[in-house]
């Protein structure tokens, strides 16, 4: 019998997120983004899209990262909670 583990989104625990912004941020931005993995997709018919994926310590750290992206003038395409994470 397999026991199903339910993940719960909380304000004060680590979680994995995927954040998409337009433009090209290369791997040098990883430390600036809290060690998140950065991938860039070059659209055939449009500008590139950068995806940041990784564990964020808590919701306050997520808000801080989103404010830093805003300060760069990068609009958000999406912010997705992937699941609970360990940091």
C-alpha positions as CSV (number, residue, x, y, z in Angstrom):
1,X,0.0,0.0,0.0
2,X,1.4,3.4,-1.0
3,X,0.8,6.3,1.4
4,X,0.0,9.5,-0.3
5,X,1.7,12.6,1.1
6,X,-0.2,15.8,0.7
7,X,1.9,19.0,0.2
8,X,0.7,22.1,1.9
9,X,1.5,25.7,0.9
10,X,2.4,27.8,4.0
11,X,3.8,31.3,4.6
12,X,6.8,30.2,6.7
13,X,8.3,27.1,5.1
14,X,10.5,26.5,2.1
15,X,8.8,25.9,-1.2
16,X,9.8,25.4,-4.8
17,X,8.7,28.0,-7.3
18,X,9.0,28.6,-11.1
19,X,9.0,32.2,-12.1
20,X,8.9,33.3,-15.8
21,X,9.9,36.8,-17.0
22,X,10.5,38.1,-20.5
23,X,14.0,38.7,-21.7
24,X,17.3,36.9,-21.2
25,X,18.9,36.5,-17.8
26,X,22.0,34.3,-18.0
27,X,23.4,32.0,-15.3
28,X,25.4,34.9,-13.8
29,X,22.1,36.1,-12.2
30,X,21.7,32.8,-10.3
31,X,23.4,34.1,-7.1
32,X,21.4,37.3,-7.3
33,X,18.2,35.2,-7.5
34,X,19.0,33.2,-4.4
35,X,20.7,30.3,-6.2
36,X,17.8,29.5,-8.5
37,X,18.3,27.6,-11.7
38,X,18.0,29.9,-14.7
39,X,16.9,28.7,-18.2
40,X,16.2,30.7,-21.2
41,X,13.9,29.7,-24.0
42,X,14.4,31.6,-27.3
43,X,11.0,31.9,-29.0
44,X,11.0,31.5,-32.8
45,X,8.5,34.3,-33.3
46,X,9.2,36.4,-30.2
47,X,11.6,37.5,-27.6
48,X,13.3,35.1,-25.2
49,X,11.7,34.0,-21.9
50,X,13.7,33.4,-18.7
51,X,12.6,30.8,-16.2
52,X,13.9,30.8,-12.6
53,X,13.3,27.6,-10.7
54,X,14.3,26.8,-7.2
55,X,13.6,26.6,-3.5
56,X,12.6,29.9,-1.7
57,X,13.0,30.0,2.1
58,X,9.4,31.4,2.7
59,X,6.8,33.8,1.4
60,X,8.8,36.8,2.6
61,X,11.8,35.7,0.5
62,X,9.5,35.1,-2.5
63,X,8.2,38.7,-2.1
64,X,11.7,40.0,-1.9
65,X,12.7,38.2,-5.1
66,X,9.6,39.4,-6.9
67,X,10.4,43.0,-5.8
68,X,14.0,42.6,-7.2
69,X,12.7,41.5,-10.5
70,X,10.3,44.4,-10.5
71,X,13.2,46.8,-9.8
72,X,14.9,45.5,-13.0
73,X,11.8,46.4,-15.0
74,X,10.9,42.8,-15.7
75,X,7.2,42.1,-15.8
76,X,6.0,38.7,-14.5
77,X,4.7,36.2,-17.0
78,X,3.9,33.6,-14.3
79,X,4.7,32.5,-10.8
80,X,4.0,28.9,-10.0
81,X,4.2,26.9,-6.8
82,X,5.8,23.6,-7.7
83,X,5.7,22.0,-4.2
84,X,7.1,22.0,-0.7
85,X,10.9,22.2,-0.6
86,X,13.7,21.9,1.8
87,X,16.3,24.5,2.3
